[in-house]
Amino acid sequence: MPVRLQRKARKNRVRAAQRKAAIKRLMFMPLIKRVDVESMRNDFAEKKNVS
């Protein structure tokens, strides 16, 4: 295989990997653990009443 085609193939693989990484980065959603939903609701209710 000529050098130019090898270089092009390598570049295509790198671009695909970068694209996949960017998509993963954008779609990443951190896990929410140990969140007390009731206390959050109370906090928002208190802030709403103060305003």
N, C-alpha and C positions, 0 to 999 in steps of 0.2 A: 504494500500500500504506500503510495507516495506520501511524503512528509506533510504536504499541504492538506491532504485529506485527513491524516491523523490529527493534525492540529485542529481542523474544523470539527472533527468528531469529539475531541476533548473539550473544545469550546462549547459545543452543543450540550454535552453532559453537564458541564459546569453551570450553564445557563438554566438547565432543567432543575438542577439541584438547588440553585439560588431561588428559583421561582417556587419550588415546593417549600423551601424554608420560609419564604416570605408569606406564603399562604398559611402555613402552620402558625407563624408568629401572629398574623392578623386574626386567626380563628381561635387562638388560645384563650381559654376562659379559666381563670384561677378558681380552685375549689374553695367553697365557703364552708368553713368548719366551725362548730361550736358558736353559733350566732344565736343570741336570745332574741327572737322575733318580737315577743311581747314587750320587752323593755324598749326596743327600737320604736314600736308603735306608740308606746307611752311617751317617749321623748318627742316624737313628731307631734303628738296631740298637745303636749305641753307647749311646744314652740308655736303651734298654730293658735293656741289660746292666748299666748302672750302678745302676739302681733296684733 
